[in-house]
Amino acid sequence: MKTFYQYMMRYRGAKNTDKAYSLAEWMFYDHDFPKQSTDYDELSRYLEWTAPFPEALQTFDRLWDEYKINA
């Protein structure tokens, strides 16, 4: 199973610079992001404390649902 981080890297370099792109870029450059995690609670808590933009948690929740379906 891919980690959430690995799943998110598909949004990097996208021509469309939407919220998924912004979150993926931030995750890539944040050296403290729990890149090996597949745990919703761990990732959600991390984002609650370090959210890079106001809609980051909503974006994460939407993408987490996609991740669980597609990963």
LINKAGI-V960455 format. One record per residue. N is the residue number from 1. PSI is psi in radians with two decimals (NA if undefined). Layout:
n:N psi:PSI
n:N psi:PSI
This chain:
n:1 psi:2.33
n:2 psi:2.64
n:3 psi:2.87
n:4 psi:-0.68
n:5 psi:-0.84
n:6 psi:-0.72
n:7 psi:-0.74
n:8 psi:-0.44
n:9 psi:-0.23
n:10 psi:-0.36
n:11 psi:-0.18
n:12 psi:2.51
n:13 psi:0.18
n:14 psi:2.59
n:15 psi:-0.54
n:16 psi:2.01
n:17 psi:1.17
n:18 psi:-2.95
n:19 psi:-0.61
n:20 psi:-0.75
n:21 psi:-0.83
n:22 psi:-0.74
n:23 psi:-0.75
n:24 psi:-0.74
n:25 psi:-0.78
n:26 psi:-0.76
n:27 psi:-0.69
n:28 psi:-0.74
n:29 psi:-0.24
n:30 psi:1.80
n:31 psi:-0.30
n:32 psi:-0.10
n:33 psi:2.35
n:34 psi:1.38
n:35 psi:-0.40
n:36 psi:0.02
n:37 psi:2.51
n:38 psi:0.29
n:39 psi:2.07
n:40 psi:-0.83
n:41 psi:-0.75
n:42 psi:-0.80
n:43 psi:-0.72
n:44 psi:-0.77
n:45 psi:-0.73
n:46 psi:-0.79
n:47 psi:-0.57
n:48 psi:-0.62
n:49 psi:-0.41
n:50 psi:0.36
n:51 psi:2.20
n:52 psi:-0.30
n:53 psi:2.78
n:54 psi:-0.62
n:55 psi:0.20
n:56 psi:-0.74
n:57 psi:-0.69
n:58 psi:-0.72
n:59 psi:-0.77
n:60 psi:-0.83
n:61 psi:-0.75
n:62 psi:-0.79
n:63 psi:-0.53
n:64 psi:-0.75
n:65 psi:-0.75
n:66 psi:-0.73
n:67 psi:-0.79
n:68 psi:-0.57
n:69 psi:-0.72
n:70 psi:-0.30
n:71 psi:NA
